[in-house]
Amino acid sequence: MEVAINPSCNTATLIPYVPSGGDPWDTSKIKHVYRRLGFGGSILQVDNALALTPDAFIDNLVDTAFNLPPTAAPFWANYAVSDFVDFETENNQYIADWRIQTGNDIINENLRGRLAFFWMNHFVTELETISYAPYLFQYYNTIQVHALGNFKEFVRSIGINNNMLLYLNGFQNTNNNPNENYARELYELFTIGEGNGYTQDDITETARALTGYNHWVEPGADIYFDASTFDNGSKIIFDQEGNWGYDDVIDILFAQRGPEIATHICTKLYKFFVSPSVDGPIEMEIIAPLAQTLISNNFELVPMLKQLFKSEHFFDKRALGVIIKSPIDYIFNFVNESTFFYDGLMNAFLYYAGLMGQVIYDPPDVSGWQRDETWINSSTLTVRWLFLELYINYLFNNGYEFTLVDLARDLSNDSNDPEFITRVMIDHFVPKPLYTAADYDIATDIFKWDIPQNYYDDGTWNLSWSEAPYQCLLLLVHMARMPEFELK
């Protein structure tokens, strides 16, 4: 099976998209927004959005995400190790619980969930390395609070987050034994980009300025600053000399390397939300003005995000179906777009996402998942197919078989035309029509199953037949193996 991604040929600009007779505001565009800015939208959500202008629709999604409060803290959120009765058992259980909570947040929160998951793959920590429930919650809370906020303050906050201080060795970075790990990743991955406007001397001096966060009252408690382990000497960072500390580093970094930071972050967000392909024209005509918007708004993310999401470029037909779904996309988008039952199944969803290559809270290394083509290989593709087949069969065998028919009925307005039902079912889940008419014909034959043709010809068959749930099952399982289903 081959999933082809073409180089960017999207020449549309950042001018706001205004519907026209030749480029109407339609369900394909709305589904595109929900797949990119969230994890898919239901039929009802898509229909409701048709009544809004694109401008109002994007404002509503972004403003809702911006104003959404963080998930309530669990009772163990600020435990130290001594607060546990049975540390190993309780800690493992709380981690498992929080992974499920996070999955439920992400699948339901549209843009806030989408951006939270993006930032978890930008400011990376690994659960495998720091397997401690309170720090995991605190890390996620920081991500949620800043997901659509001020990027400079986001960087300032994440660097002294307990999870990050342990993961990138800030806890070990002292005046007597400096550790450069966080300083290097701060520049290389989190802000400027690899090899882009910093030197080894900048890293060395920055590490000295980041010392002092080496103490806790007891293991697992908050890590706090103590001047006794801070390097209290002069440092030169980006040609600025002084007895710099943590806050100074962030201020100097954004003052001296603002354009590089803005370009790096806007490029990553563009690849995530629009297309993995960023060529010369895209850099000049899309990334550069987005970066300028970010700088002009003092690194507040919302104005830049709205500029991108409202643009002709984002809504251009050439932006549709050019990103390969991540495992979380693959599962969550299908669930949201089908509105099928999933209560109590989040742990299973996360398990299968892990088998597909995406263990929540556990990217492979500090650089995170590289996404797109890396999601697809012979083994992960087979797991994708297996998951959807198991999930649909679970519904079919556990009293939810008629939800499969309800979906077909809602999409087709209770049609009894198998060709039409097949087409609208497939088109609901794929970003662009199938490559050939023959692909729809094959799917239609699968949907018809063993029902004699004459029952279709004379209009006797309909979606109320007892065989209809199984026919829908067959179609959905077949659809999951289409190359187009892998794209969003």
JOZIDA-V560752 format. One record per residue. PHI is phi in whole degrees, 0 to 359 (NA if undefined). PSI is psi in whole degrees, -180 to 180 (none if undefined). D_FIRST is the distance of its C-alpha to the first C-alpha in Angstrom with 2 decimals. Layout:
[[PHI:PSI:D_FIRST] [PHI:PSI:D_FIRST]]
This chain:
[[NA:134:0.00] [239:130:3.79] [249:112:6.77] [264:130:9.79] [243:120:13.19] [276:150:16.15] [302:157:19.41] [300:127:22.05] [234:20:23.76] [276:106:25.60] [258:5:29.22] [294:158:30.79] [257:-175:33.55] [273:6:34.85] [301:138:37.28] [303:137:37.07] [289:128:34.96] [237:120:37.33] [302:149:36.02] [215:173:37.05] [302:-37:36.82] [274:-13:34.03] [218:71:32.24] [283:160:33.08] [279:109:32.81] [221:179:30.41] [295:-31:28.15] [296:-38:25.00] [289:-39:26.92] [293:-43:28.28] [298:-37:24.96] [302:-45:23.79] [298:-48:26.88] [295:-34:26.42] [287:-33:22.81] [270:-39:23.88] [267:-8:27.45] [213:-146:26.90] [234:55:24.32] [87:154:24.16] [235:150:27.09] [285:169:28.38] [302:-44:29.36] [296:-44:32.95] [298:-42:32.30] [295:-46:30.49] [298:-41:33.32] [296:-36:35.96] [291:-24:34.56] [299:-27:34.93] [281:-11:38.66] [261:158:38.61] [284:156:38.47] [305:-40:35.54] [299:-47:38.19] [292:-37:39.54] [298:-47:36.16] [294:-44:35.16] [304:-44:38.68] [296:-44:38.50] [295:-46:35.22] [290:-46:36.40] [294:-37:39.98] [297:-44:39.03] [296:-42:36.87] [297:-38:39.69] [271:-4:42.31] [290:126:40.46] [290:156:42.43] [293:157:40.81] [300:138:40.06] [302:141:43.30] [289:138:44.09] [287:165:44.13] [297:-23:47.46] [265:12:46.33] [302:-34:45.13] [240:27:47.93] [300:148:48.73] [259:170:49.88] [303:-37:49.36] [291:-15:52.85] [283:-18:52.04] [282:145:49.71] [275:-49:51.40] [234:89:48.73] [305:-53:46.64] [298:-47:43.71] [294:-49:43.21] [292:-43:43.81] [300:-45:41.85] [297:-39:38.72] [293:-41:39.20] [293:-37:39.77] [297:-46:36.62] [300:-44:34.60] [298:-41:36.42] [286:-31:35.80] [297:-42:32.06] [294:-43:32.03] [301:-44:34.40] [297:-43:32.22] [301:-43:29.13] [293:-35:31.33] [297:-51:32.65] [298:-42:29.34] [290:-22:27.92] [253:-15:31.22] [263:8:32.55] [52:-124:30.41] [295:-36:31.14] [296:-42:33.27] [296:-42:30.59] [297:-46:27.94] [289:-36:30.34] [302:-43:31.55] [292:-34:28.09] [298:-50:27.74] [292:-29:31.10] [294:-20:30.37] [259:4:27.69] [253:-59:30.23] [272:75:33.41] [285:135:31.68] [230:166:33.38] [237:125:31.96] [301:-35:32.98] [299:-30:32.64] [271:-46:35.39] [244:82:37.63] [268:71:37.44] [221:114:40.28] [302:-48:40.09] [300:-41:42.79] [292:-34:41.33] [297:-47:37.85] [300:-47:39.38] [298:-38:41.42] [297:-49:38.43] [297:-39:36.51] [299:-44:39.71] [299:-43:40.08] [299:-48:36.54] [297:-46:37.23] [300:-37:40.69] [256:3:39.58] [304:-35:36.09] [237:23:37.47] [264:-139:40.77] [267:122:42.24] [294:-35:39.97] [298:-45:42.99] [289:-29:44.30] [299:-50:40.88] [299:-42:40.91] [299:-42:44.51] [286:-42:43.81] [291:-30:40.70] [291:-24:42.36] [248:20:45.09] [289:138:42.97] [305:-42:43.70] [298:-44:40.08] [289:-38:39.58] [300:-35:42.96] [280:-43:41.98] [296:-46:38.36] [254:26:39.22] [69:20:42.64] [298:-31:44.91] [296:-26:46.91] [264:-1:47.67] [271:101:48.52] [238:169:52.33] [296:-30:55.12] [273:-21:55.80] [215:74:52.22] [296:143:49.91] [237:124:46.15] [268:4:44.04] [300:-52:40.69] [293:-42:40.76] [304:-42:42.45] [295:-47:39.70] [288:-30:36.84] [305:-43:38.93] [275:-48:38.79] [291:-42:35.57] [249:-39:33.19] [271:-26:35.15] [227:-63:37.12] [272:-39:37.40] [106:148:34.27] [303:128:34.14] [64:26:36.97] [243:77:38.02] [92:24:41.78] [217:159:42.90] [240:170:44.39] [298:-35:44.77] [297:-39:48.29] [299:-41:47.04] [296:-46:44.91] [299:-46:47.90] [291:-37:50.30] [296:-42:47.96] [302:-39:47.56] [297:-40:51.36] [289:-21:51.52] [267:5:49.06] [289:164:51.22] [110:-17:53.18] [268:71:50.59] [230:17:51.34] [224:147:53.24] [218:156:52.93] [295:-37:55.67] [203:164:53.79] [305:133:50.27] [88:-7:47.74] [277:179:50.08] [299:138:49.67] [274:131:49.63] [232:163:52.39] [279:138:53.90] [223:120:56.97] [299:-19:58.90] [292:-22:59.97] [249:12:56.58] [270:139:56.02] [283:102:56.52] [267:49:59.49] [233:172:59.62] [288:139:58.85] [229:150:55.24] [245:113:53.91] [235:119:50.53] [52:44:49.34] [69:11:52.93] [256:125:54.40] [252:136:57.00] [173:174:58.29] [275:72:58.35] [283:146:54.96] [241:-164:53.45] [302:-54:50.25] [298:-35:50.80] [299:-41:52.04] [303:-47:48.78] [295:-44:46.79] [296:-45:49.39] [295:-44:49.56] [304:-50:45.80] [285:-29:45.35] [288:-38:48.53] [266:-23:47.73] [229:30:43.94] [304:-49:43.29] [298:-39:41.43] [294:-41:39.13] [297:-49:38.42] [300:-42:37.79] [295:-44:35.42] [297:-46:33.43] [289:-42:33.16] [295:-35:32.44] [294:-44:29.64] [296:-42:28.01] [292:-37:28.54] [298:-47:27.19] [298:-35:23.91] [286:-42:23.72] [263:-24:24.78] [241:-60:23.84] [198:141:21.39] [288:-12:20.33] [264:120:21.57] [233:100:25.34] [260:-175:26.89] [305:-53:30.59] [300:-38:31.32] [296:-42:29.68] [299:-42:31.78] [281:-43:34.91] [265:-19:34.60] [242:-57:32.80] [296:-45:33.00] [300:-49:36.60] [292:-32:38.12] [296:-42:36.30] [297:-39:37.73] [294:-38:41.11] [298:-42:40.99] [298:-45:40.29] [295:-44:43.23] [297:-25:45.50] [257:26:45.02] [54:37:45.83] [70:21:42.25] [288:130:42.09] [282:-33:38.42] [301:-48:38.86] [301:-41:40.14] [294:-42:37.32] [296:-43:34.66] [296:-40:36.32] [301:-43:36.49] [290:-49:32.74] [289:-23:31.76] [270:-4:34.26] [280:157:33.33] [302:-33:32.08] [297:-46:29.53] [294:-37:28.01] [270:-4:28.06] [300:142:26.88] [300:-24:24.10] [283:-6:22.30] [271:-11:22.21] [280:136:20.14] [67:33:16.48] [248:4:16.41] [241:133:16.23] [281:133:13.48] [298:136:15.14] [289:167:16.81] [304:-42:17.06] [296:-42:20.44] [304:-50:19.18] [304:-44:16.54] [280:-54:19.40] [293:-40:22.38] [300:-44:21.12] [296:-42:20.21] [296:-46:23.59] [291:-38:25.55] [285:-26:24.05] [269:-24:24.57] [56:30:27.84] [288:156:27.21] [300:137:29.56] [212:13:28.87] [304:128:32.40] [81:2:32.54] [256:0:28.79] [300:-39:28.37] [299:-40:28.75] [294:-40:25.89] [301:-46:23.73] [292:-34:24.63] [299:-48:24.07] [289:-33:20.44] [300:-39:19.95] [296:-42:21.38] [296:-29:19.02] [278:-7:16.14] [115:9:18.12] [227:92:20.73] [272:116:24.13] [301:134:26.48] [74:6:29.40] [223:65:27.89] [301:162:25.88] [293:-28:25.32] [195:-174:28.29] [295:-21:30.61] [277:-7:28.16] [80:-180:25.93] [291:138:22.21] [271:-9:20.75] [66:-178:18.17] [55:-120:15.29] [300:-22:12.71] [292:-17:14.57] [284:-20:13.43] [249:119:9.82] [212:179:9.50] [299:-35:8.77] [279:-44:11.98] [292:-33:12.15] [295:-40:8.95] [296:-39:10.57] [294:-38:13.79] [303:-51:12.77] [299:-44:12.04] [297:-44:15.18] [302:-52:17.28] [296:-37:16.97] [296:-44:17.61] [295:-42:20.58] [295:-46:21.92] [293:-40:21.98] [295:-36:23.49] [301:-48:25.98] [299:-44:27.11] [297:-36:27.37] [265:-1:29.43] [234:33:31.64] [88:8:33.37] [245:19:30.99] [297:-30:29.40] [282:-11:31.24] [292:-28:29.72] [296:-42:26.53] [289:-38:28.76] [302:-40:30.64] [298:-49:27.56] [299:-40:26.91] [294:-44:30.64] [295:-41:30.97] [288:-33:28.14] [257:3:29.34] [58:42:33.05] [58:41:33.24] [292:157:32.11] [246:18:32.13] [264:108:29.80] [297:-32:26.48] [294:-44:24.74] [293:-44:26.13] [301:-45:25.40] [300:-46:21.72] [297:-47:21.50] [289:-32:23.46] [297:-49:21.66] [295:-47:18.22] [296:-23:19.88] [292:-30:21.61] [255:-10:18.56] [246:148:16.44] [286:-24:18.05] [220:155:17.82] [304:154:17.79] [300:158:14.74] [297:-39:14.05] [226:158:15.97] [297:-31:18.67] [298:-31:17.05] [296:-39:14.36] [292:-37:17.46] [297:-43:19.12] [298:-45:16.56] [296:-38:16.80] [297:-43:20.55] [298:-38:20.87] [294:-42:19.25] [296:-38:21.66] [296:-30:24.59] [57:-132:24.07] [260:10:27.21] [291:127:29.64] [303:140:31.60] [302:-32:31.01] [296:-27:34.71] [290:-29:34.60] [283:-41:32.20] [297:-40:34.25] [265:5:37.54] [78:12:36.33] [291:-41:37.28] [289:146:34.00] [204:179:33.40] [287:-3:31.81] [272:-7:34.88] [298:148:34.12] [296:-23:33.70] [280:-15:30.35] [301:-42:28.92] [302:-42:27.79] [291:-35:25.70] [297:-41:24.25] [295:-40:23.27] [303:-48:21.73] [300:-42:19.56] [294:-44:18.46] [294:-40:17.73] [296:-41:15.70] [296:-44:13.62] [301:-38:13.43] [298:-20:12.18] [264:3:8.78] [282:139:8.55] [303:-37:6.96] [295:-27:10.70] [290:-20:11.85] [282:-9:10.71] [253:158:13.17] [221:none:16.95]]
